[in-house]
Amino acid sequence: MTHPFLASSPSSDTTMVLFSGVAILVLLFWYLATDKDRVKRNVGSSIVLLIALFSLFAIVSPSNLAQVFSGEKKLSEAHNLQGGIEIVGGTAFIIEVKPNVDDTTGEVIPLTPTAMDTAKTILERRLNESGTLDAPVTVQGNRIEIQIPKIDPADAEALEKILTTTAKLTIHKRHPQSAQLAELVASGQERIPGYKAFPQEVKNENGEIIGTRHVLVARRPGLTGKEVARAWPDRQSNTQVFIELTSQGAEDMKTFTSSLTARKDHIVSVLDGKVINDAVLNADVLGKNFVISGLDDIQECEELSKGLSNPMENDIEIIDKRTISATLGEATVKQGINAGLAGLALTVVFVLLYYRYSGIVAIIGLLLNVLILFGAMALFNASFTLPGIAGIILTIGVAVDANVLIYERMREELGNGKSVHAAIKAAYEKAFSAIFDANITTLLTAMILFWKATGSVKGFAVTLTMGILGTLLAALLCTRVMFAWSEDTGILKKVKFMNLIPEKAIDFLGKRKLAFTLSGVMIVGGMVALGVKGDSHLGIDFVGGSVTRFEIPAGQNVTRSEAQSILDGVQTEKVATAQIEQPATGNAFLTIKTSREDADACVAAIREGIPGFNEKKEQSSDLAEGIATGEDFVVEASQSEVSPTLGGEFLENAIWALSLGIFCVLIYITLRFEFSFALGAFLALVHDILITLGILVLSGQEFSLIHVGAFLTIAGYSINDTIVVFDRLRENLKTKRGDVRDIMNAAISSTLSRTIITSVTTFVSVLVLYIYGGAALKAFSFTIMIGVVVGTYSSIFIASPIVYIFSKARGINLRREVLESELESEINPAGV
């Protein structure tokens, strides 16, 4: 499988994707344009079938599928899905960052923590601009470790090129007598003050390297790669890279080229100490955009573009490459998969029992949604990581919710005496706005997270975006088509549902003081606990720690689960983890990651618990050099400090991205509803996050990467749940008379069955994961369970009362505001 950051898709695949996309789009326009039920049914069926086949073939190609049916391949070997590093293991690259040397004085410039953090950030961007690759990057002294999931050997080779390309670009003026002097200066026979000779590869007509020559250029560059804003390959010629400079870079380029003699002087581009382009200035003055040409192929253009977009400030070198085990372990992964399937099965059983035949339709729609999600992940090479799995859980919850919304509407329409056909049609029409608004607000957040966040947060956004689009297609198109076929073939004559929740108006707003008091106590208590504990609740992912590597003697078998079991039995301040590493040559290593304070106790426990690790000579750790010395044990060990996997920039980007996403949601809600609703949704979201955070702190949870995905899931769930209630409230304000308070209570009561059903199904699915998913997944599932409960509570008792109180405080008529907003959207839908 080829990763998107390594190479472009083959032209045949691109053509197939383009053709399929156009075909589906044309059919979708046809579906929306026609009013004929039979045409709608047939065209909708074609869309569903095409999407299902396309998704299936993205997961398993037709040729591989044929081999599976013939028994030549197992399904586990034929699919295109890929797991993250914590699930399937992969390869670790150890990269050494070199200190810079001052060109003028020749002095070595020492590496600083800031320089290392910068190098780490640049490598993260190079690897994962698409947000689909799970690649943890950590700093260890003057070295950086990058963990990559299992990839093909060819991809690994291309990856090494991307990682080791420093991409230090400089633009120089060529000496007018370069042809005569360059070789003399390069060999040391001549010295030209202010000029330096750089090597350039000489190639023949076939692009083969046949030698090296030198080019003499001004030592001081006219422009550096720091001023490159964007670089991208020319996909028509496949031999050029377009460069766009920053505003400052454009000024520097104008100043530089205006000092040259137009159409006579040469501009020389030097990348990582080698001349890559020596061209005559073809304009009087260059500005913001220019081109580097003369490259061999599209792959070289892409590698250069990626490097120039994220240039390193220091030279780097890969000094080691190791095969590593999954961080969660095979047993935990199996437990998690089994628990997830069991939770999904319970959801399926409940939906079937509660909605009967309509439940079968919902399950088929849910299966299509999962197929679309997995197909999209396979198509874009997205990894199944813990944050990604959080996105899948939220997707399934939203998908179930969409069907529940439609069916509860159908129940109301049938109760009003409508026929089955009329009830189904009305249910889809009336549920559309709630489904659309709830999913669009979640999609807005996901898109902002993808745009502004980094690392695993971007991966969560990718998965969630794919899932939301699949939900809209499955819930609004697939299930409706199935109902149409069921009616036309005579299978569906009556629609029956269970009804466990009585239809009774409850005075929820009358309980707002009690609810606000309870929430206030919980928020204050949680924040006090957070302040008292300080950073003690943060795990190694946030604060860094210590990594100890034991060299496993040849012939001895040590498993990750064995080592992790020993670590779990040690009383530690932070959770310690184990991993097995296998270098290309030599013995394997057992690597344990602990807090600095827990390192000695964990090392002692490993030596005591693993046979053969506690004999003869000791090899104690020298933290400064990372080498082993001593006189008690035979097994060598080296120890080094490790930076936080989730550094300050990661958290800052995540917080800013989430805040920007929430801001966009507020604007959307204000435009679609009214500002009071936007305020209610915002405060309910903040309420949910703060209470969940407080409960986790009070329960002694240690925050890690797992919690990042969980909190993002809670934010998405909270917004989705609140919007559904608001949509019914808006509808009631437009169509019903009476006191606003009574209308709001009626709206909450009418959506209560949907709220409880969605929350219970989601909670039970995650509860199964908590009980049977293994220790590593307990923190993840526990956090989401709290979020589901708190989110359900806030959508009923917090969000709507805030809307009511704020609208009264502003002295506005909420009904009039909603009606005026609706009238404005009808008169001026473009908002101009």
MIMI-372529 format. One record per residue (C-alpha): residue in three letters; x negated, y, z negated. Coordinates in steps of 0.001 Angstrom, whole numbers, padded with zeros to 6 digits, always signed. Layout:
MIMI-372529
alaXYZ...
//
This chain:
MIMI-372529
met+000000+000000+000000thr-001316+003472+000848his-001047+006246-001676pro+000169+009630-000447phe-002889+011463-001769leu-005257+009176+000127ala-003907+009057+003650ser-000972+010128+005697ser+001771+007701+006626pro+001375+005812+009901ser+003143+007453+012808ser+005524+004506+013177asp+006656+004837+009569thr+007046+008591+009972thr+009138+008098+013116met+011350+005545+011356val+011892+007841+008354leu+012683+010792+010629phe+015074+008798+012829ser+016886+007292+009852gly+017167+010664+008126val+018610+012345+011212ala+021082+009491+011773ile+022322+009635+008180leu+022588+013435+008301val+024661+013341+011509leu+026974+010731+010019leu+027309+012753+006820phe+028391+015861+008755trp+030899+013722+010626tyr+032212+012300+007334leu+032685+015767+005846ala+034254+017217+009018thr+036973+014608+009617asp+040347+014542+007871lys+041359+011105+009119asp+041213+008505+006340arg+040243+005599+008611val+037463+007574+010313lys+036244+008735+006912arg+036207+005133+005703asn+034264+003803+008707val+031762+006637+008868gly+031246+006494+005092ser+030683+002740+005303ser+028047+003281+008001ile+026236+005831+005818val+026266+003501+002801leu+025038+000563+004869leu+022245+002577+006494ile+021062+003968+003160ala+021175+000514+001526leu+019171-001093+004366phe+016704+001777+004471ser+016153+001559+000700leu+015805-002230+000807phe+013229-002099+003613ala+011326+000603+001735ile+011048-001783-001231val+010342-004898+000851ser+009407-004463+004508pro+011306-006638+007026ser+008181-008724+007758asn+007531-009314+004064leu+011207-010081+003504ala+011057-012743+006215gln+008003-014264+004524val+009863-014302+001195phe+012806-016186+002743ser+010432-018628+004463gly+008580-019265+001202glu+005253-017874+002439lys+005290-015105-000174lys+006725-014575-003609leu+008954-011541-004073ser+006556-010271-006756glu+003822-010155-004096ala+005920-008750-001239his+007473-005603-002711asn+006093-002067-002434leu+006911-000988-005987gln+003990-000111-008213gly+003604+000068-011959gly+001818+002718-013945ile-001440+002167-015789glu+000358+001326-019029ile+002321-001433-017289val-000014-003104-014765gly-003490-001909-015687gly-005883-000755-012982thr-009301+000823-012547ala-011177+003319-014693phe-013679+005708-013122ile-016309+007208-015429ile-017421+010548-014002glu-020390+012550-015236val-020223+016335-014937lys-023575+017940-014095pro-024644+021293-015534asn-025080+024125-013029val-028458+025678-012240asp-028870+029431-011864asp-029945+030052-008235thr-032012+033075-009223thr-033858+031910-012344gly-033642+028138-011935glu-032409+027786-015525val-029931+025051-016447ile-026535+026433-017556pro-025282+024248-020460leu-021872+022609-020161thr-019180+024107-022365pro-015861+022611-023536thr-014157+025130-021245ala-016138+023858-018245met-015151+020274-019076asp-011483+021181-019452thr-011627+023003-016110ala-013167+019944-014431lys-010472+017730-015971thr-007666+019999-014758ile-009047+020150-011213leu-009373+016369-010988glu-005793+015947-012254arg-004529+018277-009537arg-006487+016500-006817leu-005096+013138-007840asn-001496+013921-008493glu-000140+016910-006587ser+002860+014809-005542gly+003705+013776-009114thr+004008+010116-008105leu+000691+008764-009424asp+000098+007703-013017ala-003535+008709-013664pro-004477+009658-017258val-007604+011860-017404thr-009618+012261-020620val-012832+014089-021508gln-015531+012183-023409gly-018484+014452-024096asn-019984+015381-020714arg-018047+012590-019019ile-014501+012248-017736glu-012575+008979-017579ile-009822+008619-014988gln-007529+005593-015160ile-005879+004659-011853pro-003187+001964-011430lys-004029-001049-009281ile-004744+000065-005721asp-006068-001539-002540pro-009874-001665-002061ala-009631+000676+000943asp-007647+003167-001130ala-010176+002890-003960glu-013000+003774-001565ala-011118+006814-000256leu-010289+007806-003824glu-013971+007841-004746lys-014616+010342-001961ile-011890+012638-003273leu-013144+012365-006844thr-016807+012981-006033thr-016237+015861-003606thr-017273+018897-005609ala-015881+021178-002875lys-018141+024125-003727leu-017586+026174-000582thr-019677+029209+000286ile-019628+031377+003441his-022963+032865+004563lys-024469+034987+007314arg-026901+033017+009479his-030426+034335+009967pro-030855+035580+013569gln-033979+033420+013933ser-032552+030339+012234ala-033409+028045+015126gln-037107+028914+014832leu-037474+029282+011059ala-034979+026874+009411glu-037121+023724+009566leu-040200+025607+008374val-038327+027011+005366ala-036782+023597+004585ser-040231+021926+004581gly-041754+024678+002434gln-044102+025983+005116glu-042366+029351+005230arg-040577+031464+002651ile-038058+034071+003756pro-036949+036275+000817gly-033172+036292+000401tyr-032628+033259+002664lys-032228+029509+002118ala-032145+026482+004460phe-029232+024042+004211pro-029039+020653+006002gln-026495+019946+008749glu-025658+016539+010242val-026233+016182+013993lys-023678+014029+015813asn-023426+012674+019329glu-020384+012806+021624asn-018849+009806+019832gly-019077+011499+016457glu-021917+009267+015260ile-024591+010823+013038ile-027917+010748+014889gly-029982+013031+012696thr-030224+016112+010477arg-031226+019687+011180his-031335+022764+008970val-029670+026151+009188leu-031212+029250+007620val-028629+031456+005893ala-028495+034367+003488arg-028933+033089-000054arg-026164+035327-001383pro-022783+034139-000008gly-020313+036569+001452leu-017427+034502+000068thr-016961+031532-002283gly-014376+028771-002517lys-012943+030328-005675glu-011080+032739-003410val-009336+029954-001424ala-005601+030145-002142arg-004558+027287+000141ala-006103+024848+002596trp-004300+022440+004918pro-005265+020236+007896asp-004326+021028+011490arg-002313+017915+012389gln-002332+018733+016080ser-006087+018757+016624asn-006948+016595+013548thr-010361+018322+013553gln-009609+021665+011881val-008669+022962+008452phe-006714+026184+008035ile-007830+028397+005140glu-005727+031030+003403leu-007543+033327+000964thr-006335+035153-002105ser-005831+038905-001935gln-009283+039457-003430gly-010725+036863-001050ala-009208+038662+001930glu-010853+041921+000833asp-014196+040150+000339met-013916+038544+003801lys-013172+041899+005435thr-016143+043495+003674phe-018398+040588+004626thr-017422+040323+008313ser-017335+044104+008848ser-021063+044131+008039leu-021744+041644+010847thr-022180+042265+014557ala-018903+041008+016045arg-019171+038142+018542lys-022923+037814+018022asp-023594+036876+014399his-022865+033389+013119ile-020796+032586+010047val-021982+029428+008313ser-019725+027401+005966val-021612+025384+003344leu-019787+022675+001377asp-021541+020944-001511gly-024949+021987-000215lys-024376+020863+003401val-023494+022938+006452ile-020078+021876+007758asn-019424+024715+010188asp-021722+027067+012130ala-019636+029312+014347val-019950+032623+016174leu-017784+035393+014733asn-014882+035531+017208ala-013269+038739+015948asp-014363+042154+014808val-013188+041499+011258leu-011746+038412+009566gly-009078+038749+006891lys-006883+036476+004850asn-006818+033504+007234phe-009530+031651+009110val-010326+028141+010387ile-013049+025576+009711ser-013426+023383+012799gly-015616+020584+014098leu-014446+017871+011678asp-014273+014211+012735asp-010703+013087+012025ile-007530+013765+010076gln-008791+011886+007028glu-011859+014145+006797cys-009591+017170+007255glu-007306+016001+004429glu-010205+015272+002080leu-011666+018725+002755ser-008272+020398+002333lys-007658+018695-000993gly-011141+019586-002216leu-010908+023225-001134ser-007474+023605-002735asn-008969+022406-006044pro-012718+023213-005954met-014997+022051-008760glu-017304+024502-010498asn-019847+021780-011368asp-021315+018860-009469ile-019881+015475-010464glu-020922+011851-010023ile-019151+008535-010588ile-021482+006556-012857asp-019257+003551-013585lys-016109+001810-012376arg-014190-000735-014474thr-011095-002886-014233ile-008832-002193-017226ser-005877-003960-018805ala-002398-002464-019218thr-002201-000147-022220leu+001165-001576-023257gly+000214-005188-022719glu+001938-007917-020722ala+004095-009094-023633thr+005430-005600-024300val+006177-005036-020629lys+008135-008292-020424gln+010005-007433-023602gly+010824-004005-022211ile+012063-005395-018881asn+014178-008061-020572ala+015600-005566-023042gly+016378-003100-020264leu+018160-005787-018247ala+020081-006891-021328gly+021173-003305-022026leu+022234-002867-018429ala+024149-006150-018589leu+026065-004941-021664thr+026954-001755-019796val+028171-003813-016848val+030305-006041-019071phe+031851-003056-020844val+032660-001267-017577leu+034225-004440-016156leu+036345-005033-019237tyr+037404-001423-019614tyr+038087-000535-015971arg+038754-004038-014549tyr+038786-003990-010726ser+037667-000358-010677gly+034779-001502-012861ile+033624-003834-010064val+033610-000861-007697ala+031633+001178-010233ile+029048-001595-010684ile+028514-001876-006924gly+028012+001888-006817leu+025569+001652-009727leu+023623-001113-007959leu+023410+001040-004831asn+022169+003912-006970val+019404+001732-008438leu+018546+000450-004927ile+018275+004025-003623leu+016139+005046-006608phe+013751+002115-006235gly+013651+002555-002465ala+012714+006218-002830met+010038+005333-005391ala+008608+002733-003004leu+008756+005153-000058phe+006913+007901-001952asn+004633+005482-003865ala+005901+006675-007243ser+004649+004697-010243phe+006867+003134-012908thr+005549+004906-016008leu+007145+005489-019405pro+008192+009057-018489gly+009404+007671-015155ile+011414+005007-016952ala+012903+007815-019056gly+014048+009388-015803ile+015602+006068-014747ile+017469+005749-018050leu+018837+009273-017656thr+019760+008490-014052ile+021725+005387-015022gly+023455+007322-017796val+024429+010085-015366ala+025572+007505-012783val+027834+005764-015289asp+029125+009160-016391ala+030068+010103-012823asn+032181+006980-012449val+033784+007488-015847leu+034709+011046-014875ile+036423+009818-011711tyr+038258+006986-013460glu+039471+009102-016364arg+040820+011569-013826met+042462+008671-011996arg+044092+007580-015257glu+045577+011082-015702glu+046870+011220-012119leu+048491+007789-012434gly+050008+008911-015732asn+051547+011854-013890gly+053404+009412-011655lys+051276+009572-008496ser+050814+006592-006176val+047532+004657-006182his+046367+006295-002942ala+047305+009812-004111ala+045773+009229-007560ile+042457+008040-006093lys+042296+010982-003701ala+043146+013518-006412ala+040693+011945-008875tyr+037749+012333-006491glu+038742+015861-005567lys+039166+017031-009178ala+036133+015193-010543phe+033897+016542-007778ser+033221+019936-009377ala+032261+018402-012743ile+029978+015808-011119phe+028464+018409-008804asp+027836+021019-011506ala+026445+018492-014001asn+024052+016986-011452ile+022993+020293-009896thr+022016+021726-013276thr+019961+018616-014004leu+018468+018739-010503leu+017498+022396-010959thr+015593+021490-014112ala+013909+018545-012392met+012791+020675-009435ile+011325+023369-011701leu+009504+020698-013714phe+008042+019275-010505trp+006992+022735-009320lys+005394+024060-012510ala+004507+021071-014701thr+001648+018598-014396gly+000888+014933-015018ser+003557+012696-016478val+006130+015536-016671lys+005895+015887-012892gly+006367+012114-012593phe+009521+012346-014701ala+010813+015102-012410val+010159+013038-009286thr+012025+010015-010651leu+014929+012103-011930thr+015292+013963-008623met+015464+010704-006689gly+017979+009319-009185ile+020278+012350-009039leu+020477+012273-005248gly+021219+008554-005436thr+023928+009189-008026leu+025712+011735-005843leu+025667+009380-002856ala+026732+006301-004826ala+029439+007891-006997leu+031024+010239-004467leu+030618+008214-001279cys+030036+004513-001924thr+032784+003988-004508arg+035286+006041-002508val+034600+003976+000603met+035111+000793-001421phe+038445+002033-002728ala+039468+002853+000863trp+038663-000672+002045ser+040403-002156-001006glu+043571-000223-000228asp+043530-000923+003515thr+042985-004677+003067gly+045670-004948+000384ile+043244-006060-002350leu+044069-003050-004507lys+047777-002506-005183lys+047664-001410-008813val+044996+000305-010908lys+044846-000726-014543phe+042539+000490-017292met+042067-000259-020970asn+042734+002652-023307leu+040878+002478-026617ile+040846+006212-027264pro+044245+007770-028029glu+045270+010848-026065lys+045716+013330-028888ala+044822+017020-029116ile+042394+017618-031985asp+041538+021017-033470phe+037774+020821-032830leu+037308+024588-032985gly+038879+024616-036415lys+035961+022504-037648arg+033316+024854-036253lys+032256+026283-039634leu+031626+022822-041027ala+029761+021833-037859phe+027627+025002-037856thr+026776+024496-041518leu+025759+020870-040958ser+023661+021789-037910gly+022048+024715-039744val+021021+022485-042646met+019567+019872-040283ile+017647+022436-038219val+016231+024255-041255gly+015300+020978-042930gly+013549+019740-039817met+011643+022986-039286val+010515+023058-042923ala+009250+019488-042617leu+007512+020416-039368gly+005796+023362-041032val+004729+021325-044073lys+003284+018461-042016gly+001532+020720-039518asp-000489+018733-036972ser-000323+015514-038977his+002629+014283-036889leu+000705+014657-033621gly-000829+011512-032144ile-004156+010993-030388asp-002615+012016-027066phe-002253+015551-028509val-005223+015975-030879gly-007875+013671-029414gly-009836+011071-031324ser-012542+008477-030994val-013158+005679-028484thr-015200+002645-029522arg-016293+000043-026970phe-017361-003468-027996glu-019290-005495-025467ile-017657-008945-025381pro-020265-011735-025291ala-020332-013858-022152gly-018057-016868-022447gln-015896-015391-025228asn-012242-014653-024452val-010693-011669-026192thr-007187-010522-025251arg-005635-007101-025619ser-002679-008471-027592glu-005056-010138-030074ala-006950-006901-030660gln-003764-004789-030819ser-002310-007147-033402ile-005363-006577-035605leu-005120-002799-035224asp-001413-002833-036051gly-002282-004463-039359val-004615-001617-040398gln-003265+001286-042439thr-004106+004228-040204glu-003257+007927-040024lys-002651+007717-036258val-001557+004840-034040ala-004580+002966-032671thr-004543+001213-029283ala-006662-001469-027613gln-007608-002142-024005ile-009847-004590-022127glu-012312-003166-019572gln-014242-005221-017006pro-017141-003436-015241ala-018118-004426-011705thr-021124-006242-013180gly-021924-007473-016672asn-019795-008374-019664ala-016306-007074-020396phe-015574-004497-023104leu-012941-004254-025796thr-012049-000555-026078ile-010142+000837-029033lys-008822+004392-029234thr-008314+005741-032750ser-008297+009005-034640arg-011715+010128-035831glu-010719+009416-039437asp-009486+005891-038654ala-012439+004823-036494asp-014520+003136-039228ala-011574+001176-040683cys-010437-000015-037255val-013949-001018-036185ala-014357-002989-039419ala-010999-004725-038890ile-011907-005705-035315arg-015247-007103-036435glu-013582-009030-039232gly-010630-010267-037202ile-012272-011471-033970pro-014521-014552-034234gly-018079-013858-033172phe-017810-010098-033665asn-019093-010231-037253glu-022328-012217-037051lys-026072-011610-037355lys-027145-008099-036278glu-025116-004923-036567gln-025057-002470-033683ser-023857+000744-035321ser-022769+003799-033376asp-024756+006885-032502leu-022068+009433-031629ala-024477+011840-029966glu-026047+009362-027564gly-023295+006743-027358ile-025827+003886-027696ala-026060+001001-030158thr-028716+000404-032843gly-028835-001357-036200glu-029388-004651-038003asp-026223-006639-038949phe-023984-007719-036043val-024600-009270-032632val-021773-007552-030754glu-022847-004160-029427ala-020607-001142-029856ser-020720+002434-028622gln-018544+005262-029850ser-017690+008666-028411glu-015277+011516-028982val-012267+011719-026663ser-010288+014823-025777pro-006481+014934-025957thr-004802+013288-022972leu-002091+015918-023305gly-004192+019046-023651gly-003120+022600-024316glu-002671+023396-020628phe-000461+020326-020161leu+001837+021353-023015glu+001836+024981-021931asn+002798+024023-018381ala+005475+021620-019630ile+007018+024209-021992trp+006940+026959-019378ala+008395+024650-016739leu+011220+023505-019020ser+011917+027095-020101leu+012036+028270-016490gly+014296+025349-015618ile+016680+026232-018448phe+016667+029869-017328cys+017669+028828-013788val+020428+026653-015262leu+021691+029649-017267ile+021874+031732-014095tyr+023724+028934-012305ile+026227+028490-015151thr+026760+032248-015346leu+027533+032389-011624arg+029738+029287-011657phe+031481+029918-014989glu+030777+033003-017098phe+027937+034242-019308ser+029587+033004-022502phe+029412+029459-021090ala+025735+029918-020201leu+024967+031018-023738gly+026888+028047-025166ala+024977+025585-022968phe+021614+027163-023839leu+022178+027194-027601ala+023551+023632-027520leu+020372+022492-025733val+018104+024263-028215his+020237+022813-031027asp+019804+019260-029691ile+016041+019536-029256leu+015450+021118-032670ile+017573+018591-034565thr+016007+015646-032729leu+012540+017046-033395gly+013342+017512-037080ile+014729+013994-037484leu+011612+012534-035852val+009329+014502-038177leu+011350+013525-041262ser+011287+009853-040182gly+007494+009919-039933gln+007305+009545-036141glu+003926+010231-034519phe+004266+012223-031321ser+002600+010853-028197leu+003031+010771-024422ile+006102+008576-024930his+007953+011431-026626val+007377+013815-023717gly+009581+011716-021442ala+012094+011164-024233phe+012550+014898-024929leu+012932+015653-021236thr+015610+012954-021099ile+017425+014541-024036ala+017346+017961-022364gly+018847+016514-019175tyr+021478+014560-021092ser+022457+017584-023193ile+022977+019852-020182asn+024902+017181-018290asp+027222+016416-021209thr+027962+020069-021935ile+028698+020987-018306val+031344+018267-018016val+033280+019727-020973phe+032871+023250-019603asp+034203+022220-016210arg+037439+020909-017730leu+037700+024012-019895arg+037352+026253-016834glu+040030+024264-015015asn+042443+024494-017963leu+041886+028243-018308lys+042876+028651-014631thr+045955+026436-014714lys+047419+026485-018222arg+049059+029161-020320gly+048734+029675-024044asp+046139+030675-026613val+042502+030254-025463arg+041667+028339-028627asp+044410+025775-027950ile+043307+025439-024338met+039711+024858-025415asn+040779+022197-027910ala+042868+020530-025205ala+039912+020537-022803ile+037589+018920-025340ser+040259+016363-026249ser+040973+015473-022614thr+037274+014788-021973leu+036775+012988-025293ser+037290+009504-023845arg+034746+010197-021095thr+032268+011653-023625ile+032533+008693-025985ile+032408+006031-023237thr+029317+007552-021585ser+027558+008083-024904val+028315+004592-026208thr+027164+002839-023026thr+023934+004865-022938phe+023325+004421-026671val+023881+000648-026576ser+021521+000226-023615val+018755+002107-025425leu+019563+000338-028717val+018842-003018-027095leu+015521-001592-025895tyr+014797-000442-029450ile+015590-003838-031007tyr+013969-006140-028464gly+011598-003888-026526gly+008554-004326-028737ala+006755-001936-031104ala+005346+000270-028315leu+008836+001103-027007lys+010525+001685-030367ala+009437+005310-030643phe+010603+005974-027089ser+014041+004398-027505phe+014519+005744-031054thr+014032+009312-029812ile+016529+008906-026980met+019113+007332-029318ile+018897+010335-031623gly+019197+012652-028636val+022298+010864-027319val+024060+011106-030697val+023089+014752-031237gly+023939+015661-027632thr+027386+014089-027915tyr+028011+015904-031198ser+026928+019273-029782ser+029050+019013-026617ile+032123+018591-028840phe+031440+020698-031938ile+028787+023262-030943ala+028830+024314-027276ser+032512+025213-026847pro+032858+026935-030252ile+029880+029140-029328val+031649+030105-026090tyr+034805+030930-028058ile+033020+032966-030746phe+030814+034893-028326ser+033679+035781-025970lys+035699+037088-028918ala+032713+039039-030238arg+032326+040692-026819gly+036018+041506-026800ile+036632+039883-023427asn+039500+037797-022182leu+037888+034476-021295arg+040751+033433-019009arg+040567+036699-017070glu+036792+036387-016717val+037105+032859-015301leu+039896+033860-012902glu+037964+036905-011688ser+034860+034787-011195glu+036893+032241-009226leu+038480+034984-007107glu+035096+036529-006387ser+033697+033180-005243glu+036673+032692-002890ile+036530+036218-001403asn+032744+036417-001234pro+031330+032859-001330ala+027894+033986-000126gly+027593+036382-003039val+026705+039381-000800
//
